[in-house]
Amino acid sequence: MEIQLSNFYPLDLDFTLGCGQAFKWNKHGEWWYGVVKEKVFKIRQVDNKLEFENVDADFIKDYFGLHDNLPKIFSQITKDRHVEAAIKKFKGLRILRQNPWECLISYVCATYKNIPAIKQMLLNLSKKFGDKTAFNGYYFYTVPTPAKLAKASTKELAECGLGYRARYVSETATIIYEGNVDFESLRKTSYEEARKELLTLRGHGVGLKVADCVLLFSIGKLEAFPVDVWIKRVILKHYANHFPSEFIRKISAKKSLANSEYERLNLFGRRYFGEYAGYAQEYLYQFERTQR
């Protein structure tokens, strides 16, 4: 199947799948292969056309955020020359609409890890506890369900390379399996209320950054503004004049942010860039991460 794109609604598939917002994608030749819940599919871009197999067009439109009006978003987040340069370089990068459970467990695993390490942990978990399926001569493994991970021992989880995250994965999976978080209801409430609900998982591996990542990359809260080490660097380099010099010196002198410091940077991003702050975040993140 295929979808014809337009210059007005651009998509760059490589930027979107290679920017670190999702961890279950791999490229073989011209094709990207991905696993979302029980769906294994492939997709490629040929100029302004998307070609894909094993899913329908509605799924592709939703998953890749093709309904997002990028020209409108760009016009609202282009507040300065730096973000303008990021948009120019990575135009067509879109925010995905991942499965919320898979996004959540991915970012619980992601704490203090780089992208290759996160992908390896998820692959190990999927091989051990997910379902194996063949497609186009390759084997793929689905992300384990909350039930599977809730019933696994922390020892079994730790054997997947999770380290201290094994306990968090076990506890979070148990809470989701027991139905204590309703992802669909989060879509219908405000960013603030949805974030508050996810933060009931605090102490189980879900802090401010993980909550913001889940809200942005799966729930569609485009005002979410996750702050990681890369965004902290962006703010220190390009937006320090928006903060008192004492605060900038304080956060510059240490690796991690206190919750109050995270909240301050997060609030700046949401107020400065507006309702599409999450798009600004992802463009700035990718721009900073790829600078040489």
N, C-alpha and C positions, 0 to 999 in steps of 0.2 A: 504494500500500500504506500501511498505518498500524500504529502501535503505541500501545496505551493505556498511559499512565503512571499512577503512583499517588502519593498524597501522601507515602507512606512512602519511595518512591524518586523524589525530585523531579529534574527537569531544567529548566534555563532555557537554551533554545537560543541566545538572543541573548547572554547572558553568556558561554556556553561558546565560541561562535564569534567573539565580539568582544573577547576578553580578551588577544589577542596571542600565544597559544600556537601558532597555525597561521596561515599567510600566503596560502593559496590559496583563500580564501573571500570571496565578495561577495554582498551582499544586493540583490535586485531586487524591490521591492514587499514582499510578505509572505514571499517565498521566499529562502532561502539557496542559492546555487549553489557547488558545490565540485568539485575534481578530485583524486582519489586514485589514483595509478598511472594505469591506462587508464580508470578509472571517472569519468564525469561524471554528477553527480546533483544533485537539488534536494530540499530539506527545509524544512518549516515546522512551527511549533508552534501548535496551536489549543487553548488551555487545557491539559488533561492528555493531549493526543493529538498524536502525531507523524505527519505525512503526508509521504510521500517517493516519489520516482520514480527508476527506473533502477538500483536496488540492492535487495537483499533484506533482510529483517528481521534476520537474523543479522549481516550486515555492519554495520547501524546499531547494533545492541546492542553489538557489539565496539568499533566506532570511537568511539562516544560514551561508552564506559565505563559502560554502563547496568547492568553487574553489580556496580559499586562500591556498597557499602552506605553511602550518605551519612550517615544518622543515626548509625551506628556510628563513622564517620570523624569527624563533628562532635564526638561525645562524647569522642573521644580527643585531638583537637587544640585543643579549647576550654580553653586553659590560663590565659587572662587576659581582661580586658574588651576589649582592643583587637582581638584575633582574633575574639572573640565578636561585636563590632560588624561586622567584615568579613564574617563568615558570615551575619549577619542581613541585610546589604545585598545580598549576591550569592548567596544560597541557591539552589542548583540549578546552579551552575557546576561542570562536571565536567572531569576530565583526559581529554583525547583519547588514542586509541591510533593515532597517525599511522604511516604507512609509514616505517620507520627510515631508509632512504636519503634520502627526501624531507625528512624532519625534519633529518637531518644536514646536507645541503647547504644547507637554509634557514638553519640557525644558523651555518654557516661564513660565509654571506653577511651575517649579522646583526650581526657585530662592529662596535661603535661606530656603529650606524645605528638610526634610528627606524623604527617599523612601516611608515609609508607608503613609505619608501625601500627597505625590505626587500622589500615586495610588488612594487615597481616592478622591482627587480633580478631577482626570480624570474620576473616576467612577461616581461621582456626575454629571459632565458635560455630560457624555455619557448617563446616565439615563434620564437627563432632555432634552437633545437636539439630542441624537443619536437615532438609530433604535434598537428596541428590537427583539431578535431572540432566539429561543430555539434550543438546541443541546445536545443530550445525557442526557436529563433530567435536564439540567441547563439553566438558562437564561443569555444571554449576550447582551451587548450594544455596538454598534459601536461608534467610535470616531466621533463626529459631523463634518460635512463638513464645510469648510470655509463660505459657504453661510449661513448655520444655525447660526453660531456664529456671523457672521457679522450683521445679522438681529436681534440678541438678544440685549436687553438693558443691560447696565452695572449693573443695579440692579439685573436683572435675573441671570447674571453671578456671581455676588458677593454672591448670595444665594447658590451657589455651593461650598462655602468655599474658594473662590479665594482671598478675601481681595483686596489689592491694585492691584493685578494681573488682576482683572476683566477688567480694562481699557486696559491693554496691550493685553489681549486675544482678546478683541473687535477690537482694532486697527490693530493688526497683521492679524486677520481673514479677515478684510475688505481689507487690502492691497493684500492679497493672492487671495481673491475672485475677486478683480478687475483685476487680472492677471499681477500685477506689478513685480512678481518674478516668473521666469520660472525654476522650479526645474530640469527639464530634461537638460536644457542648462548648469546647474552647473556641471553636470557629465562630460561634454565634455571640460570644461575649467580647468585651473590650480587651485591648492589649493588657491593660493593668490587671483586670480580673483574671484573664487567662494566665498571666505570669504568676499571680498570687496562688492560683490553683496548682501550677507546676511546682512552685516552691514549697508546697506541702511535702515534697519529696526531698527536701533539704535533710542532710544527714544520711542520705542514701545515694549520694553521688550527683545530685542535681542541685547545682548552685545557680548563681545569677547568670553566668555566661551560658551554661548548658540550657537553662530555661529560655534564654533569648535566642539561641541557635535553633531550638526546636520550634519556637513560635515563628521564626522567620522562614526556616527552610522546610516546614511541613504544614504549619497551621495557617499560613498566609497572612500573618501579622507583619505587613511590610514596613511598619514603623519601628519594629524591633531593631536594636543596634548593639549586637554583641561586641564586647571589648576583649580582645585577646592581646597577645604580645605585639602583633603586627599593627593593630589599630592604636595601641598605646604609643608605638613609635611614630605613627602618622600624626597623632595629636601633638606629641612632643616636638616634632619637626615643623609642622605646618599650622597648628592651631593653638600653640602655647599662649599666644597673646589674648586668648579668651579666658584665661585663668590667672589667679594671683601668682606671682613669681615664687612665693613660698611653697605653694601647692605643687607647682611644676618641679621645683628642686626636690621636694619630698618624694614624689612618685618616680623621679628620674634615678633616685639613689637606691631603689630596690627592684627586685625582679617581679614580685607578685603584688597585686592590689588588694587592699582591705576592701570589704564590702562597701563601705561608705565612699571610698575612692572610685571603685567601679561605678557605683550609682551616679557619681558626679560626672564622669566621662560619658556614661550612657545617656544621661539627661541632656548633656550638651549636644551629643549627636542627634538626638531626637528633636530637640528644639531648633538646632541650626539647620538641619536638612529637611525637617518636616515629616509629613505623613509617609514619605517613601525613603526614610532614613536607612532602612535595611539595604536598599539598592546602592545608596552611597557607600555604605559600609563595605559591601562586597566588591565594588569597583576599587575603592581605596585599599582594601586588603590585598586584592590581586595585584594592583599596581605596585604596592610596597614590596610584596613578596617576590616580585619578578625583576626588581630593579637590580642592575649590575653596575 
